[in-house]
Amino acid sequence: MANSLIVIFLAVFLDGLTGSNLTLAHAYVADKTDSATRARGINLAQLAFGLGIMTGPILGGLLSGFGLSLPAFAASFFAFANTAFGYFFLPESLPPERRETKPISHVFRWAGQFTSVFRQRNIQNFLVVLFLLNLAFAGLQTNFPLYSNARFSWTPAQNSYFYLYVGLCGLFVQGVLFAKLQARFGERKLIPAGLTFMVIGLAGMAFVPAAWMIFPAVAVVALGTGVSIPSLTALVSLRVPENEQGRLMGGNQTLLALTNIFGPTLAGISFDVIAISAPYWLGSLFSAFALFVAIWALQRNNPEGME
C-alpha cells in the first residue's frame, strides 16, 4: 500500500526487525534433535527455506501481471498464515525445566549476548569458516545477472531459468543427497568435502569459456554449499549448551547479515575495478581459506568438540 519511497523503506525496515524466523527455526530444530539427527534436521529447515526462495519469485512474477501490489499482499497473507500456524499448532520446543524468564531490558543487551557466543573458544574457528563461506557466496546472487549479461549476453529471462536450475540443484542436494551422505560420512568429513567443492565450482564459474559450462560449475557449488552449511551449523550447535541454542543461532544469523552487507559490496567493486570474473575467483579464494581453517580446527578438536 506504499505510495512513496520512504514508506517502502519503513516497510522493509519493519520486515527486517521481524526477520529472525530462520534463526528461530534452527533453534527449534536444535531443541528437538540430538547429536545424530541435528544436521539432518537443520538441512530440512534449510530445504524448506530454499523451496520458498525458489517458488516465491515464480509466484511473485505470475501475480505481478495482475497488479504490482498483489505479490506483496500475497506475501503478507502467507506471513499471517505462518504466524497463525505457529501459534495454534506448533508446540513449545523447550521442556518446562529448561525455560527461564528474563526482564524485557535483557533484549536490548544484544551486543553482549552476541559477543558472548563468539567468546566460546571451541566454536570460534568454525564461526570463521561459516563467515568466509557465506562471504564467498553472498555477493554472487546479486552479481550474477551483471556477470552473465557481460560475459554471455544473457537476458533476464535466461537468468530466471538459471535461477530455477540453481533451485532444483539445491533441492536435489538437500532433499535427496544430504541425508545419505550425512549418514555415511558424518559432519566432520562433509565439511572439508563441501568446501573443496565450493573452491572448484566457484573457480569454474570464473573461468568457463562457454555459457553451457556454467551449469555443471554451479551444480558443484550447490553440492558444496548444500553439504557444508548444514554440517557446519550442526557441528557448532553440538558444541554449545542446550540453553544457548537460540543465542547461537541468533549470532549465526548476525554473521549471515554481515556477509550480506560486505559480500555484494565486495563483488560489485571487484566486478567494476578488477574484472567481471573477479567476484567468482575471489569467492573461490575465500572458500579455500575457509577450507584451510576448517581442516585446522577439525584436527585441533576431538569428535566431541572438546579442546
C-alpha positions as CSV (number, residue, x, y, z in Angstrom):
1,M,0.0,0.0,0.0
2,A,3.1,2.3,0.0
3,N,2.7,5.4,-2.1
4,S,6.3,6.8,-1.6
5,L,9.9,5.5,-1.3
6,I,10.1,6.4,2.4
7,V,7.1,4.2,3.1
8,I,8.7,1.3,1.2
9,F,11.9,1.9,3.3
10,L,10.0,1.8,6.6
11,A,8.1,-1.3,5.5
12,V,11.3,-3.1,4.6
13,F,12.9,-1.9,7.9
14,L,9.9,-3.3,9.9
15,D,10.2,-6.6,8.0
16,G,13.9,-6.7,8.8
17,L,13.2,-6.2,12.5
18,T,10.9,-9.3,12.5
19,G,13.1,-11.3,10.2
20,S,14.5,-13.8,12.8
21,N,12.2,-16.6,11.8
22,L,15.0,-18.7,10.2
23,T,17.1,-18.2,13.4
24,L,14.1,-19.4,15.5
25,A,13.5,-22.4,13.1
26,H,17.1,-23.5,13.5
27,A,17.0,-23.1,17.3
28,Y,13.7,-25.1,17.4
29,V,15.4,-27.9,15.4
30,A,18.3,-27.8,17.8
31,D,15.9,-28.2,20.7
32,K,14.1,-31.1,19.1
33,T,17.0,-33.1,17.8
34,D,20.1,-34.9,19.2
35,S,23.6,-35.2,18.0
36,A,22.7,-37.9,15.5
37,T,19.8,-36.1,13.9
38,R,20.7,-32.4,14.2
39,A,22.4,-31.9,10.9
40,R,19.6,-33.7,9.1
41,G,17.0,-31.5,10.9
42,I,18.8,-28.3,10.1
43,N,19.2,-29.4,6.5
44,L,15.4,-30.0,6.2
45,A,14.8,-26.5,7.6
46,Q,17.1,-25.0,5.0
47,L,15.5,-27.2,2.3
48,A,12.1,-25.7,3.2
49,F,13.7,-22.2,3.1
50,G,15.2,-23.0,-0.3
51,L,11.9,-24.2,-1.7
52,G,10.4,-20.9,-0.6
53,I,13.2,-18.9,-2.2
54,M,12.7,-20.9,-5.5
55,T,8.9,-20.7,-5.7
56,G,8.4,-17.2,-4.2
57,P,9.9,-15.3,-7.2
58,I,8.0,-17.5,-9.6
59,L,4.7,-16.8,-7.8
60,G,5.5,-13.1,-7.5
61,G,6.2,-12.9,-11.2
62,L,2.9,-14.6,-12.0
63,L,0.9,-12.4,-9.6
64,S,2.6,-9.2,-10.7
65,G,0.7,-9.5,-14.0
66,F,-2.5,-8.7,-12.1
67,G,-1.0,-5.7,-10.2
68,L,2.3,-4.8,-8.7
69,S,0.8,-4.8,-5.2
70,L,-0.6,-8.3,-5.4
71,P,2.7,-10.1,-4.7
72,A,3.2,-8.1,-1.5
73,F,-0.4,-8.8,-0.4
74,A,0.1,-12.5,-1.0
75,A,3.4,-12.4,1.0
76,S,1.5,-10.7,3.8
77,F,-1.1,-13.4,3.7
78,F,1.5,-16.2,3.9
79,A,3.2,-14.4,6.8
80,F,-0.1,-14.2,8.7
81,A,-0.9,-17.9,7.9
82,N,2.6,-18.8,9.2
83,T,2.0,-16.9,12.4
84,A,-1.4,-18.5,13.0
85,F,0.0,-22.0,12.3
86,G,2.9,-21.4,14.8
87,Y,0.6,-20.0,17.5
88,F,-2.1,-22.7,17.3
89,F,-0.3,-25.9,16.2
90,L,3.4,-25.6,16.9
91,P,4.2,-26.9,20.4
92,E,6.9,-25.3,22.6
93,S,10.2,-26.9,22.0
94,L,11.7,-26.3,25.4
95,P,10.5,-28.5,28.3
96,P,9.5,-26.6,31.5
97,E,12.7,-27.3,33.4
98,R,14.8,-25.6,30.7
99,R,12.7,-22.4,30.4
100,E,13.6,-19.2,32.0
101,T,12.1,-15.7,32.3
102,K,14.2,-12.6,31.8
103,P,13.3,-8.9,32.0
104,I,12.4,-7.1,28.8
105,S,15.6,-5.0,29.2
106,H,17.6,-8.1,28.5
107,V,16.5,-7.9,24.9
108,F,18.5,-4.6,24.4
109,R,21.8,-6.2,25.6
110,W,22.2,-7.6,22.2
111,A,25.9,-6.6,21.9
112,G,26.9,-8.5,25.0
113,Q,24.8,-11.5,24.0
114,F,26.3,-11.5,20.5
115,T,29.9,-11.3,21.6
116,S,29.4,-13.9,24.4
117,V,28.7,-16.5,21.7
118,F,32.0,-15.8,19.9
119,R,34.0,-15.9,23.1
120,Q,33.5,-19.7,23.3
121,R,36.8,-21.0,22.1
122,N,35.5,-24.4,20.9
123,I,33.4,-22.8,18.2
124,Q,35.4,-19.7,17.2
125,N,37.2,-21.3,14.3
126,F,34.0,-22.8,12.9
127,L,32.3,-19.5,13.0
128,V,35.2,-18.0,11.0
129,V,34.6,-20.8,8.4
130,L,30.9,-20.0,8.3
131,F,31.6,-16.3,7.8
132,L,34.1,-17.0,4.9
133,L,31.8,-19.5,3.3
134,N,28.8,-17.1,3.3
135,L,31.0,-14.2,2.3
136,A,32.2,-16.2,-0.8
137,F,28.6,-16.9,-1.7
138,A,26.7,-13.8,-0.7
139,G,27.8,-11.4,-3.4
140,L,27.2,-13.9,-6.3
141,Q,23.4,-13.8,-6.1
142,T,23.2,-10.1,-6.8
143,N,26.2,-10.0,-9.1
144,F,25.3,-12.9,-11.4
145,P,22.8,-11.1,-13.7
146,L,25.6,-8.5,-14.4
147,Y,28.2,-11.2,-14.9
148,S,26.0,-13.3,-17.2
149,N,25.0,-10.3,-19.3
150,A,28.6,-9.0,-19.7
151,R,30.1,-12.5,-20.3
152,F,27.4,-14.3,-22.2
153,S,24.8,-11.6,-23.2
154,W,22.1,-13.4,-21.2
155,T,18.7,-11.8,-21.0
156,P,16.6,-11.5,-17.7
157,A,14.5,-14.5,-18.9
158,Q,17.6,-16.6,-19.3
159,N,18.8,-15.6,-15.9
160,S,15.4,-16.6,-14.4
161,Y,15.8,-20.1,-16.0
162,F,19.3,-20.3,-14.5
163,Y,18.0,-19.4,-11.0
164,L,15.3,-22.1,-11.4
165,Y,18.1,-24.6,-12.3
166,V,20.1,-23.5,-9.2
167,G,17.0,-24.1,-7.0
168,L,16.5,-27.5,-8.5
169,C,20.1,-28.4,-7.8
170,G,19.7,-27.2,-4.2
171,L,16.5,-29.2,-3.9
172,F,18.2,-32.4,-5.0
173,V,21.3,-31.9,-2.8
174,Q,19.4,-31.0,0.4
175,G,16.3,-33.1,-0.2
176,V,17.9,-36.3,-1.5
177,L,21.6,-36.4,-1.3
178,F,22.5,-34.9,2.0
179,A,20.7,-37.4,4.3
180,K,22.6,-40.3,2.6
181,L,25.9,-38.5,2.7
182,Q,25.5,-37.5,6.3
183,A,24.5,-41.0,7.4
184,R,27.6,-42.5,5.7
185,F,30.3,-39.9,6.3
186,G,29.2,-37.6,9.1
187,E,29.6,-33.8,9.5
188,R,33.4,-33.9,10.1
189,K,34.1,-35.4,6.7
190,L,31.4,-33.5,4.8
191,I,32.6,-30.0,5.9
192,P,36.0,-30.2,4.1
193,A,34.5,-32.1,1.2
194,G,31.8,-29.4,0.7
195,L,34.3,-26.6,1.0
196,T,36.5,-28.3,-1.6
197,F,33.5,-28.4,-4.0
198,M,33.0,-24.7,-3.4
199,V,36.6,-23.9,-4.3
200,I,36.3,-25.9,-7.5
201,G,32.8,-24.8,-8.5
202,L,33.4,-21.0,-8.0
203,A,36.7,-21.2,-9.9
204,G,34.9,-23.0,-12.7
205,M,32.2,-20.2,-12.8
206,A,35.0,-17.6,-13.1
207,F,36.9,-19.2,-15.9
208,V,34.4,-21.3,-18.0
209,P,34.9,-20.4,-21.8
210,A,31.3,-21.2,-22.8
211,A,27.9,-20.4,-21.4
212,W,26.7,-24.0,-21.1
213,M,29.7,-24.8,-18.8
214,I,28.3,-22.5,-16.1
215,F,25.6,-25.1,-15.4
216,P,27.9,-28.0,-14.2
217,A,30.0,-25.5,-12.4
218,V,27.1,-24.1,-10.4
219,A,25.9,-27.7,-9.7
220,V,29.3,-28.3,-8.0
221,V,28.8,-25.0,-6.0
222,A,25.3,-26.2,-5.0
223,L,26.7,-29.5,-3.8
224,G,29.4,-27.7,-1.8
225,T,27.0,-25.3,0.0
226,G,24.3,-28.0,0.4
227,V,26.6,-30.3,2.4
228,S,28.9,-27.8,4.2
229,I,26.4,-25.3,5.6
230,P,24.1,-27.7,7.5
231,S,27.1,-29.8,8.6
232,L,28.9,-26.7,10.0
233,T,25.7,-25.4,11.6
234,A,25.1,-28.7,13.3
235,L,28.7,-29.1,14.4
236,V,28.7,-25.7,16.0
237,S,25.3,-26.3,17.6
238,L,26.6,-29.5,19.3
239,R,29.5,-27.5,20.9
240,V,27.1,-25.1,22.7
241,P,25.0,-25.9,25.8
242,E,21.3,-26.6,25.2
243,N,20.1,-23.4,26.8
244,E,22.3,-21.4,24.5
245,Q,20.9,-22.6,21.2
246,G,18.8,-19.6,20.5
247,R,21.6,-17.2,21.2
248,L,23.9,-19.2,19.0
249,M,21.5,-19.2,16.1
250,G,21.0,-15.5,16.5
251,G,24.7,-15.0,16.4
252,N,24.8,-17.1,13.3
253,Q,22.2,-15.0,11.6
254,T,24.2,-11.9,12.5
255,L,27.2,-13.3,10.8
256,L,25.0,-14.0,7.8
257,A,23.7,-10.5,7.8
258,L,27.2,-9.1,7.9
259,T,28.1,-11.2,4.8
260,N,25.0,-10.0,3.1
261,I,26.4,-6.4,3.6
262,F,30.0,-7.0,2.7
263,G,29.6,-9.7,0.1
264,P,27.6,-7.8,-2.5
265,T,29.7,-4.7,-1.9
266,L,32.9,-6.6,-2.5
267,A,31.5,-8.4,-5.5
268,G,30.3,-5.1,-7.1
269,I,33.6,-3.3,-6.5
270,S,35.8,-6.2,-7.8
271,F,33.5,-6.6,-10.8
272,D,34.0,-2.9,-11.7
273,V,37.6,-2.4,-10.7
274,I,39.4,-5.7,-11.3
275,A,37.5,-7.9,-13.8
276,I,34.0,-9.2,-14.4
277,S,35.1,-12.7,-13.2
278,A,36.7,-11.3,-10.1
279,P,33.8,-12.0,-7.7
280,Y,34.0,-15.7,-8.5
281,W,37.7,-16.3,-8.2
282,L,37.7,-14.2,-5.0
283,G,34.9,-16.4,-3.8
284,S,37.0,-19.4,-4.6
285,L,39.9,-18.0,-2.6
286,F,37.6,-17.3,0.4
287,S,36.4,-20.9,0.2
288,A,40.0,-22.1,0.0
289,F,40.8,-20.1,3.1
290,A,37.7,-21.5,4.9
291,L,38.8,-25.0,3.9
292,F,42.2,-24.4,5.5
293,V,40.7,-23.1,8.7
294,A,38.2,-25.9,8.8
295,I,40.8,-28.6,8.4
296,W,43.0,-27.0,11.1
297,A,40.0,-26.7,13.5
298,L,38.8,-30.2,13.0
299,Q,42.3,-31.6,13.6
300,R,42.6,-29.4,16.7
301,N,39.3,-30.6,18.3
302,N,38.3,-34.1,19.1
303,P,35.0,-35.6,17.8
304,E,33.2,-34.4,20.9
305,G,34.2,-30.9,20.2
306,M,36.3,-30.5,23.4
307,E,39.7,-28.9,23.2
